Amino acid sequence: KAGVTQTPRYLIKTRGQQVTLSCSPISGHRSVSWYQQTPGQGLQFLFEYFSETQRNKGNFPGRFSGRQFSNSRSEMNVSTLELGDSALYLCASSLLGGVGDEQYFGPGTRLTVT
Amino acid sequence: AQSVTQLDSQVPVFEEAPVELRCNYSSSVSVYLFWYVQYPNQGLQLLLKYLSGSTLVKGINGFEAEFNKSQTSFHLRKPSVHISDTAEYFCAVSDFQGAQKLVFGQGTRLTINP
């Protein structure tokens, strides 16, 4: 069974640009969550999608958005990039996103903003 | 709101020695507790989880953790470590309302010396 895949793995963008990251969950998984990992703030929850609906949201500005497609694939978008958005963005999928459902993490997309 | 404190940012130990990584949490509601491991340039992998029931939880790779409600702790232990255990370890918490919304600690870097 293939794991969670994220594309691209590495990305370099300039301040002010926007970026879209993609996540393909494990086959059959319907819940997809996104996390931001930085040396200073650690791992922080961005949002979770289930059946194309955002079910939970973390404390991030509106520049961070996401969506989920009918095949459960998810994308997250960051507009008007700032230097502080440089981070490893991790995607995780789980079967139904319920209590006890294990989250399987992808390898992440490393975004560098210059 | 929940929070997680990992009491040690770095823990060096010798191979085959026992290790304990400490984790304390704060929450006003019942929580679910997790330990994840992150190897260099990889995503996170679940080591073990506590949802309910027995307070001693056994996980993969010989790790175990004990949930202590009165001390709000969930320390991770391994009786004998190997070089391959060198990694960063994260304690995390979630609750019923946001089962997939993990709140992570800052991480503990475990270094195994030969």
Interface residues (C-beta under 8 A of the other chain):
Chain A: V4 S31 S33 Y35 G42 L43 Q44 F45 E48 R55 N56 G58 L90 A92 S94 G97 G98 V99 G100 D101 E102 Q103 Y104 F105 G106 P107 G108
Chain B: Y32 Y36 N41 Q42 G43 L44 Q45 L46 K49 L51 F90 A92 F96 G98 A99 Q100 K101 L102 V103 F104 G105 Q106 G107
